[in-house]
Amino acid sequence: MLLISMNAGANEISTESIQRYATKDPFSFVLLEFGFITLLALIGHIVSHHYQWPKMLGELLIGIIVGNILYWFDFSPVFYLLMHLADASEVFKSVWTSDLPIADTIQNFYNSDDAETAAFAEQMLKVFATDQSPALIIVGISIWLFSSFGVFFLLFKLGIETSPEDILKKAEPAAYLVSLTGTLLPFLLGLGFSLWLIPELNTAEHIFLAAALSTTSAGLASHLFAKVHQFNSREAQIAIQAAYIDDISGVFLLGFIANVVLSNIVGLPAIIAFFIYSLVIFLLIIFIGKAIVRYIPHYYRFTETHTILLVPLAMVVLVSWLADIFSIGQISSAFLAGMILNKLQDKRDIIKGLISLLEKIFAPAFFVFVGMQVNLELLADPSMLLLIVCLFLAASIGKIAAGYASLQHIDALAVGIGLLPRGEAVLIFISMGKILGVMNDAIFSIITIVVLLTNFVTPWVLRYFCSHYCTNKRLN
């Protein structure tokens, strides 16, 4: 409201229109948008349940379908804003820091005779410099807040379900080899395809793209093997162990890469030094946090439902503050806090139950929000289709090859296939990159489509290979 008011006189926004929006309760816009997203998430959840997909897939898919339909029919500038959020973020920064009126700033930002660029500038003017702009900005910020809360509670829940001690104790050496290989190969393959097919990207974008292909999801791997009734097979257990190792190392690596890119750290010696520094701080926060948190039950009894969330929320705030102080980034702070509170074994289920309720409310909003930013018009471009195919191959070949790194007398192919699905960490990573302007709209859409492909293709392939070749032998 302040931004619009400051520039109203020079942008044909009348004082009456400003007053009209100022006299309305802005929360009505927030409620309307939240209700709409919740309805979409509910439909996605029903679809996922019907086809036995992970809930994330249905919510992501319904966001893609509805977002693109409303975008194509130009239903509202807000859907144009969502579809081009990276550009809109850059425009907003320019508008906020410029002394010029909004309209002049946008015209200067897109100063080109190209018809497509001129059309894009016109759409940005509808978002930032019309009498609808106050409502659009409120809606855009509210969607971003909903999705950010979704990321927060999702990572916290994943963290509280993750016990590093148990994973390190139970995982056999083969799982570490599979995890390490399955992280490095997709990254290197993705980097190679990125440099070859889209050389116009800058170094940060190449790194972000490649890093998005490197992680997997323990939850999705477990769901996948359970779906094909092979959860107790040796292949499944090795793949799931490797995926849990990926969950911990992946959050750290994605956070590390984000910090390297955003801090503009260049040169191999500087990157290695920052990696060692970040790893030490990451481990210290976990170890010191777990040492301290064991004393909490002596002073805090967790007896009242309305105050039981104070400790976990305070822990997240503290860890986020430490992550910021020590410059290791906040992408993993909620996950770290969850891992620390996992030490409270007798209270863990109580905290997890309360957090799960909040996660079930806000996490679907995040997945719908991500889906609404995927532009299906890219599929009409042959070069984009080629890039999607190549990145899907990089994501697949890297993980499949990792299965053979187990060096066990098992069906290595099934192990690698079980690691193919990408999940929440990748979507969180690329969303952060898009909002911060490191990743453009096209690359964001392409990676999200690759995530969908890895989840849809894998069950069919795994059902065939694991049903025929997996050894139904539980690990000890």
Buried (B, 14 or more C-beta within 10 A) or exposed (E): EEBBEBBBEEBBBEEEBBEEBEEEEBEEBBEEBBEBBBEBBBBBBEBBEEEEBBBBBBBBBBBBBBBBEBBEEEEBBBBBBBBBBBBBBBBBEBBEEBEBBBBBBBBEBBEEEEEEEEEBBEBBBBBBBBBBBBBBBBBBEBBBBBBBBBBBBBBBBBBBBBBBEEBEEBBBEBBBBBBBBBBEBBBBBBBBBBBEBBEEBEEBBBBBBBBBBBBBBBBBBBBBBEBBEBBBBBBBBBBBBBBBBBBBBBBBBBBBBBBBBBEEEEEEEEBEEBBEBBBEBBEEBBEEBBEEBEEBEEEBEBEEEEEBBEBBEEBBEBBBEBBEEBEBBBBBBBBBBBBBBBBBEEBBEEBBEBBBEBBBBBBBBBBBBBBBBBBBEBEEEEEBBEBBEBBBBBBBBBBBBBBBBBEBEBBBBBBBBBBBBBBBBBBBBBBBBBBBBBBBBBBBBBBBBBBBBBBBBBBEBBBEBBEEBBBEEEBE
